Amino acid sequence: MTGGLVILWTDGLIFLLLLFTVVFGVYASRREHLRGPWRLVVRSRVGVSTLVVLAFYVIVGLLDSIHFHPLAPSQEAGVESVRSGEVISLFDHLVTPLRERHEKTYSAPLATHLYAKETIELADGSVLRDYPRLQFGGAHLEDPHGDWAGDVLKLGLIGLSKGLLVTLVVGNILLALLAGRWRMGFGDAARAVLWGRTIVPWRVALVTLGVLLILVMVSIELSTGYHLLGTDKVGEDVFYQALKSIRTGLLIGTLTTLVMLPAAILLGIMAGYFRGWVDDLIQYTYTTLNSIPGVLLIAAAILMLQIYMSNHADDFNSLVERADLRLLFLCIILGVTSWTGLCRLLRGEAMKLREVDYVQAAEAFGVGHFQIILRHILPNVLHIVLITVVLDFSGLVLAEAVLSYVNIGVDPTMNSWGNMINSARLEMAREPVVWWSLLASMLFMFTLVLSANLFSDVVRDAFDPRLRNSR
Amino acid sequence: MTDTLLKVENLKTWLGDGEHPVRAVDGVDLEIRRGETFALLGESGCGKSMTALSIMRLLPPAGRIVGGEVLLGGTSLLDLPEYRMREARGGRMSMIFQEPMTSLNPVLTIGRQIGEAVRVHEGEIGQPLAKRVLELLKAVGIPDPERRMNEYPHQLSGGMKQRIMIAMALAGKPDLLIADEPTTALDVTIQAQVLALLKELQRDTGMAILLITHDLGVVAEVADRVAVMYAGQIIELAECERFFGHARHPYSQKLFQSLPDAGKRASQLSVIAGSVPDLDQPFSACRFIDRCEHAFADCQTAPGWTELGPGQGVRCYLAGKPEFRVSMTPVKAVQAPAMGGEGLSPLLNVDQLKVHFPIHKGVFRRTVGHVKAVDGVSLSIFAGRTVALVGESGCGKTTVGKGILQLIRPTAGRVQFDGDELTRLRGAALRSRRADLQIIFQDPMASMNPRMLVGDIVEEGMKAQRIGGNALQRRERVRELLEQVGLPGDAVSRYPHEFSGGQRQRICVARALAVDPRLIVCDEPTSALDVSVQAQILNLLKQLQNSHGLAYLFITHNISVVAYLADEVAVMYLGRIVERGEVNRLLAEPRHPYTQALLSAVPVADPASKREVIRLQGDMPSPAHPPSGCHFHPRCPVAMPVCRERYPAVTRLSDGREVSCFKVEQEG
């Protein structure tokens, strides 16, 4: 199946981030002050349900982040296959049919015919101007007009039952695991979960998971025979594009944070803790940065990168690599423009903390500055960092869409919701209107941003010490 | 009785719902007569504030009144609709709170705020309103009321703000004034002013006062009758004189015994073992049973109310037996402290210590002046001795402590510790010297990192100083230290918030001891604690001093603690020490007028001691602009012309005392 792994820059970083998250998870699970709030998060109904949705996005994003050269069937005899020059991801491999079934041009969701009339040459030599049949969408139907509705319904029902089956299996496995953990009979555990008597709202998690699985299964069934969300101008499946855009959205939302965090934390705490000239220097730096319009800075940086890339075209092995570097650069430049807010918050908090008695006590023990920052200040500002990161995520996903819309976002060849919306600008102007690109990107982006926002609300409520007392 | 103003019957207030509501008030009966001062006394968390809030029907959202009756002059307050209740609040009864700083709106002038209260209750506007506001301001003794009316809360001092609060409470001419710890946040001299004001107002208007407090001294000062609350119930009710002479409940008696004073110097203070039980459970036994030394089989069922006479009663089985009296528990005599010989050189010698904070102004942050927080303080401490630094808030006593520890770098002066000049030490040299000087803070919760385990907190100093051997040995030492301060060994792996206030302060003491210090600066270590817990900490400190030969610099405003613990006292006023001397002589016969006023203002837990309170006028001036000449002269009752011109030099008296005052200088 594979002809050698390819690790793109962003792939490496995303797995570094994953590793970092896992390490932090292990660290946090041993510390009550970090575990407590997370426990509150998973005990909230909104919390678990959004977690399930986000997990779905993350899984797609991660699958899409393992890249390799696929093996192509070889022309030569004796050698079965050779390494192909193109780079695809594991996700691409899993949805190969979606990726490879190109139509000629626009087609509506679940359509059997193209969206544009063409001149068709019939078998008897006569010429007819009509909507031609699609190459793949509904190709298995003998009589598209008569069979279509029944076929779609049948596929939908098959998907539904498959989804229910999978939910049932997954649900039972989960119940068995829970029963084992609670040391009670399967029946008791099942009753506790289904009646909603558990501390962690497992029932909500199960329902959300079930709905998601059914949606996934229905989509899979329908996309075997049709283009679920239609095709775009060059005949590419829009559903596939929307799914591919998940990785871009997640990357922008998380990598940007990863880029800005070290600077924001280090500089913010240093400014607040040391005061004096250190504070002045850092403060002037970020006020200066803050007063340059962000869009201007991003546009300048991206344009510079474009010129560099067109001058050094030989340095890039594939289109994917090129697009990836641009994405990384976008993350970095977004990070550079967005660290000031967190930095300012942390400066204030550190300034408050350095006067707190326990920091003074540590100083009285002769504990060094670095140790004080590491042991006393950093753990006590972590909740602010976490809240900011989660709150910023959705903003950044939206920012990507806006930037791509004005053409200074990700590479045009890269799938992203912003690029889809950008192309929809022309599609909306055309008659009859092509609406599914916009709808698909909106749907996917909306779900992600809404869950992220709801989740961040729960996280903030759990971590903010001022809110904790009021409940 | 016809003169009963407020009658509370079997009041029950619960907090929170769910399976374990906290029974904050659990069956309280009260009766307040017209014109009397009724004190509700109790330690923190006993439900005394909840009782007051229930009477006002101002409970927090989680709280609800589940039973009982509150009658104010015949009307049942709990049955009134909210709009009628609003008339009663501020009209027939009003309330003042502990924190005058947060009770006033910072963006409205004083006049507007008082005017609002007047308008609501008397409907006056325009000229009569202004007149009434002026009248109220005069009534609460605000000097220059015409000008003050147009000032904002931040322009007033704490004592003034509390006066404004009282003026607002008086606006509706209430019959009942509920004062919830009205002087706890204030200094003693200001406290004396406010208490005297309350008394005066009561005499003029004939209103009743429900005074809620934890301070036995305040009760003795102003109360006519006292009710003691414990764990949501009133356990003793008595006339003030009777209560102070013959408290009947074992808890009340213990409270008196745990008060520190000079007479108990030679012995340990008696403490109440254990802590207040959690209130989220129904009680079947006496609530005090676990902590009572006289509990017997009967106490397993809760004792009822025993009437001992008119307006006097106790909730205890022992009360019926008239001869019963908790004997003063035989306490271990504390061995005489290891005296640092007078001939030896002192452990710590502070000479002309000055800490000035620059005041910046304008765009370029030019220095326009200095806050002279500490302005030339000299003192010396011998090993094994305790020096108390006494003064009101803002006089710079905490800054002195931090300046000695080099937590704040002094502007000038010398701090010699065991021959080393601390002010000149830098970096690693200072860091290694830090083990010898430690500090214990006022708020034990704020002085421990909530994110660290107790074991790590105590170990931190050892790690930083690289002492205590390897990790295993250090752990062992931590365990030892915790045991030494009376905490269980498993405290190591718990978080600070799992402990009570007293236990937390013990952890702080253990942490300071971990590095084998020779001097500990105790910055008001007991002022955030209840009386019985304070006794535990004082005992611990005294015992540690004897066994380790520690020297203490004890910073406090609590004179009775000073009398119990200190060997020497230094009184600070506005950044300077005005009087310094041996503790017994100084407390018995203060020479400086400020010391005299300060000592006279301290409430004594004995209503029989009718002493003359020297009332100081006004507040302490700002250390940014100290008065010329002697800093105390604007408030001094015996000021002379020369006091305005220069600061008096130190006069050494024949008994070794040092006083900075021209009057004393003249008298010789």
Interface residues (C-beta under 8 A of the other chain):
Chain A: R31 E32 H33 V356 D357 Y358 Q360 A361 A362 E363 A364 F365 G366 V367 G368 Q371 R375 H376 P379 N380
Chain B: K402 L405 L407 L430 R431 S432 R433 R434 A435 L437 Q438 I439 F441 Q442 D443 A446 S447 M448 N449 P450 R451 M452 E460 G461 A464 Q465 Y495 C508 R511 V515
